[in-house]
Amino acid sequence: MTEHLLKILVVGDGNVGKSSFVHRYVNGQFNKSYKMTVGVEFSVKVLHWSEDEKVRLQLWDVAGQERFISMTRIYYKGAMGCAVMFDVTSSSSFLSCRHWKQDLDNKATLPNGESIPCILLANKCDLAQRVVSANSIDRFSKANGFVTWMETSVKENENVGEAMRRLVQEILSVQSSLESLPAGPRHNVDPRLHSELGDSGRGAGCC
């Protein structure tokens, strides 16, 4: 069986639901209590992608304030894809997505120098007080090179698995076209994390 090891970043401003998204995706549960991520936390999810393919995802949940310091370059190293998240009830978190995407494009590139695949997630779509329209998101997504965008609700478990499937699909497609390059992207992920976590689990970059 072929196994793909993919490092995926989850970035966006603080309090948009990144940690809850990862927790829901990995553990199938909604965490009501909010705890601010400090630095970065990572989780592992194993997907049986097809009869002869297994995908091991390393999900790196990067704290919202990290965009303003230089540490992101270390966190982004070896990433094969990214989910950029904002809160549809917060216009400032939506505007910040441009900065997150620019930061990613500058620091996280594929072996051929191109940008890593990114999906844009419009979270908390279950809330009535939304201030960002679907038209605005669609225009922004196309203008800034996102693979696609999706509305998500971690609370209602809406599009959580679907969004990640779409991103993994794109990463694998890009990866297969890069396989002729001498340095395969799957070797970029730190193998120590692989051995530390096994098939599932969660580690924290800080307390």
URGI-V304353 format. One record per helix or strand of 2 or more residues. SS is the DSSP state (H for helix, E for strand). FROM is the first residue (numbers start at 1). TO is the last residue. If there is no record, write none. Layout:
ss: [SS,SS]
from: [FROM,FROM]
to: [TO,TO]
This chain:
ss: [E,H,E,E,H,H,E,H,E,H,E,H,H,H,E]
from: [2,18,40,53,64,72,81,91,117,134,148,160,185,191,201]
to: [11,27,50,62,68,76,87,107,123,143,151,178,188,197,204]
